[in-house]
Structures are given as structure tokens and as C-alpha cells.
Amino acid sequence: MGAKKNKPTSVVKTHDEMIEKWMKDPAFKAEYDALEEEYQFLREMLHARKRARMTQEDVAERMGTKAPAVARLEASGVREKHSPSVSTLRKYAHAVGCTLEIHFKPVSKKDLREKCA
């Protein structure tokens, strides 16, 4: 009889477990934190559309465009290097029954020092 080959065993981790591990790497954490604002904005867009109980096709019809354009807009911070215009964001907001508000929120002096360091 031949010797049994040892198969490598894979450990399945959840997404959260992987992120927790990777967050221990300072370079990964810095990049992850830098994207937080974009992801927060994209989550807000998706939440507004779902709250309105609309599909991308519904939103596209109200915006006068096609569903793939809405899909690109909802993924604009993730896959695209293009930032949507304020006009486009306003159309999206109105399509899902919202108004667009843009605010500048002051950061603390401590946060400014950390970002500039």
C-alpha cells in the first residue's frame, strides 16, 4: 500500500475575522480607514434606494438613464476612478425621494495632526 498523502486543511474564516486579522497591519488599517468615508456614502445611497423600495431600474427611469448607469453610480467609489457630479447625485437623491445635503464637518486639531504626520 502506498503512503497516504496529507491534504492541506483549509481554515474557513468569515469576512469579519479576516478584516480583524488584517486590521493588525498598520498599512492595511490606514488604507481601510481612508476608504471609510466613501463606503459610508455608498451605504447611504443604497439605504436610500432600499428605503424607497426601488430597484436600480426604477431609479434609472426617474433619472432618465439606464440601470447600468445607476449600478456604476452606486459602485462609483469602489470600482470606478470617476467621481459623480453633484448634479448626478442630486438626480439620484430626488429619484429615491430624498434631497442631497453636503456638509463640511470640522475635524479636531488632534485628527489634523495625525493625518499630517
Secondary structure as GFF3:
##gff-version 3
##sequence-region A 1 117
A	DSSP	alpha_helix	15	22	.	.	.	ID=ss1
A	DSSP	alpha_helix	26	51	.	.	.	ID=ss2
A	DSSP	alpha_helix	56	63	.	.	.	ID=ss3
A	DSSP	alpha_helix	67	74	.	.	.	ID=ss4
A	DSSP	alpha_helix	86	95	.	.	.	ID=ss5
A	DSSP	alpha_helix	109	116	.	.	.	ID=ss6
###
